Every structure is written in C-alpha cells, then in structure tokens.
Amino acid sequence: MNLTTPLKTPAERRAVLESHYGRPAASPITPRQRVQTALDHREPDRVPFDFWAVPETCAALREYLGVETDEAVLRLLGVDCRIMAPDYVGPAPRVQPDGTYYDAWGAHRRRVSNDFSTYDEYAGYPLAGAQTVADVEIWDGWPSPDHWDTGSLKARIQALNRDTPYHIRYEVGGIFEWSWALVGLERFLVDLKRRPAVPCAIMDCFTDRYIANVTRVLAAADGLLDMVYTYDDVGMQTGLLMSPRMWREFILPRHQRLNAAIRRADPAVKIMYHSCGAVYPLIAAFADEMNIDVLNPLQPRATGMDPARIKNEFGARLAFHGGIDIQHTLPYGTPAEVQSEVQERCRVLGRGGGYVCASAHYIQADTPLDNVLALYTAPRAVA
C-alpha cells in the first residue's frame, strides 16, 4: 500500500487491494489450504489472515471500497477464513414495552448507541431469582435445538467454496460468559464461591445445549466445517477474573465436556478458544487440559500477553489467532505503524506456522479505514 499518497476513490482502493492479496484464485494454494497448513504448524506460502469487525465498520468498508456485499470486502482484503452458521428459525426476540428484549438464549438486553456504534447491553438478569437447581432447569427461557435449522448449511458452504475454498468455522458460544449473563457477573462469581449449585446448573444447561447444537451442525456440514470456535472471557486487562483454582474447578470441566463432544462428532475439526485479557497463567491448561488447537485473541496490551514469549513457550502445542492491537495501534496509530506491527506479528507468531493474523477483537467503528487497509496490505511473509 502506498502510505504517502492517499487513495481518493473506491476504484483506486480496490486496485491496490487486488494488487496485494485481493485475487485469491490467483494464489498458488487455496485460502483453506493456507490456513490448514498453518494450523498444522507448517509454514504456508504466507501467513493466513482473518477479519472481524463491528457491523458499522463493515458498512463503512463497503462504501469505502465501492462494493455491495461483505463477501466482496473479505475477498478484496485477502481474508482466508469464513464463518458459517445454521439458520435461526426459533421465536423472534421478545420485545418489552421499554424497548428492551430477550434474545434467542434468554438474555435480557437493550440497544445502546454511542457516537460510532450501537451495542447490546444487559438490561436485566432473568435467573437472578433462581434459588435451586430445579428453578434453573424448569426455566422457560431455554432454547430448543430445533430453533436452528441446519438443512441448508452444507449447500451454502459448497456454494461459498465453489470457486475458491475457504477455511470455514462455526461459533458455538461461551459457557461461563452466557451463564453469568442470566444472573449478573457479581452474583455469579460470589455464588460460585459460596453456593455453587445454581451457577453450575446454569452452566450445565448451556453445555448440554451447546453439545446438542454443535453435534447437529457438524453432522449437517458433513465434513465441510474446518473449525469450531468456543469462548469465555475469563481475563481482564491486568489479570484473571477468578483464581486458577476456581477456573479449574468450575469452568474447565464443562469446556472439556463440550470439546470432547466436538471431537467425537468430527475428529478432524480444529477447536479455537477465545478469551480476552491477561490469561497467560491458564495457557498451558488451555493446551494440555482443555484440549484446544488454537488460542484467540492474544490481546497484546494485556498483562503477560507478550506474543514472543507465548510463541516460544506454547507454540509447539498451540496455534494462535489474532494479535493485532485494537486498543492503540489500529485506532490511533499511523498506517506505517499498523504495517510494522503486522509484520512483527507475522515474523514472531508465524515462524514455523501456527498463526492466523487478525485484529485482537472486533475492529471498532472509530478505526481509520486507511489503517484497516494498511493491516490487510502489509507484507504477510514470515521473514
């Protein structure tokens, strides 16, 4: 990318992107092969890239590049991965008189806007009054696996991959994170310490439903899904949300049960796990006990999350996804600083394979679009 001369028109921006990585069919290997090679801890022709951003950023990029679809944006950016999901056919969100609503998993939310974006915040906690395991299990907010229709999933993946095969993943959900959303974080953590029966029952209900859901999805995909993505934010900027002992007692066993079910359903699929924050103390357990293949997002400004150290200590056991700073570099850096960080991440984390480059969380809507283009036109070589 020319970092000194602004690109004034969508046509100019598209031409620059196409001259870099925006013609996937012209590459010597397919995007799917590139990601698979990296996740097998071998160096592909170049480091594979992924993309995640808030809807407002996606809309701004469509306009900036003069294209009509998000798929066209992904192609121009040279993104090697795609996300697929079954069709939701369950009940519509239950909208309340105050404008808040209950989503597909029963969480009570409200839409909140700032100068750049609109987000969903929690408006209440439907299981805050639960006193017993029975109160949890008979709750009428639990969704049915039938609320997701997998009938068209295989055909949609085949259509996407018809010209250029991409690395396809499916997002399952978070056990701890979605569970505390029904109770409130403070009460959930206190109850885990003092009276764990109710929070454990909530996590078990989520785990059971995730297993039923992902088993159906993998069967319907018939071997065409490459990765399953699960998550739980158990870290903050400077440390963990709970002690390693508490995490090991309450959170780990349920992810082990979910991951074992994923392995049974499709032994070839890779499992990626997401937790923001300073999770360095748990990385060994993620690899050796949780039995994941890929760790996301490597939040680089969180305490202890130095990419070089993590690669040196865990790179033989884990692949990594993410790593590009969204707290400073992408929103506030120059295009040259963005490209310098991308090259450094590719050099450090891409050594010997085992890395998919992406932002360390959703690219926010106040991020300069030239910085987004700088991210995706940076050299992708390991050396």
Number of C-alpha atoms within 10 A of each C-alpha: 22 11 13 8 7 11 16 9 11 16 14 13 20 20 14 18 23 17 13 19 22 23 14 22 14 10 12 10 14 18 23 19 18 26 29 21 19 24 23 17 20 17 21 22 16 17 26 32 23 20 20 16 14 15 16 16 22 19 17 13 22 19 14 18 19 16 17 12 13 14 14 14 23 20 17 25 25 22 23 26 21 20 15 16 19 20 13 14 11 14 10 11 15 14 14 11 7 7 10 19 22 20 16 18 16 21 25 23 20 19 13 11 10 7 7 11 14 14 11 13 13 17 15 18 17 17 22 14 11 17 13 12 14 11 15 22 16 9 12 9 16 16 16 13 16 13 15 17 17 20 13 13 21 21 13 15 20 13 12 16 16 10 11 15 21 25 23 21 21 21 16 18 19 21 24 27 15 18 24 21 22 23 22 16 15 9 13 22 18 12 15 16 11 9 13 14 13 22 28 21 18 23 23 19 16 23 21 13 18 21 20 16 19 21 17 18 23 23 15 19 22 11 14 19 25 21 23 21 20 22 21 17 18 22 20 16 17 14 17 20 17 13 12 16 9 14 16 16 12 17 19 19 14 21 25 16 15 23 19 15 17 22 15 11 18 17 11 13 19 20 20 24 25 21 19 21 24 25 25 20 15 16 16 14 15 22 18 12 14 23 19 22 21 24 22 23 23 27 26 21 19 19 17 18 20 16 18 14 14 18 20 11 13 14 20 13 17 26 25 28 26 24 27 26 23 20 17 12 18 27 19 15 17 16 23 17 16 26 26 17 18 25 21 18 24 25 18 19 27 30 20 17 27 29 34 26 26 26 25 22 22 14 25 20 20 14 18 18 17 20 22 20 20 24 28 27 22 20 19 24 16 20 12
